[in-house]
């Protein structure tokens, strides 16, 4: 699998987990406003959202690599939303590698 497809999958899991966590936070806040205890399923769903985010970042750091020299494309310790046009190590183009 090419780095562009893998990055799209990782971004999907990250932003999906972020959205799930935000929705669960809003639902949990409405429970607290009414004075009720937050149900356990909300904590579990928030945990799943956070694990999805952490797992996608970890997968991106470990798996999104240059197909030519196997160098990491996560330069500077960041997870980009798009890949650079050229590999930071070998300089080959990444636009046509998928």
Buried (B, 14 or more C-beta within 10 A) or exposed (E): EBBBEBBBBBBEBBBBBBEBBEBBEEBBEEEEEEEEEBEEEBEEBBEBBBEBBEBBBEBBBEBBBBBBEEEBBBEEEEBBEEBEEEBBBEEEEBEEBE
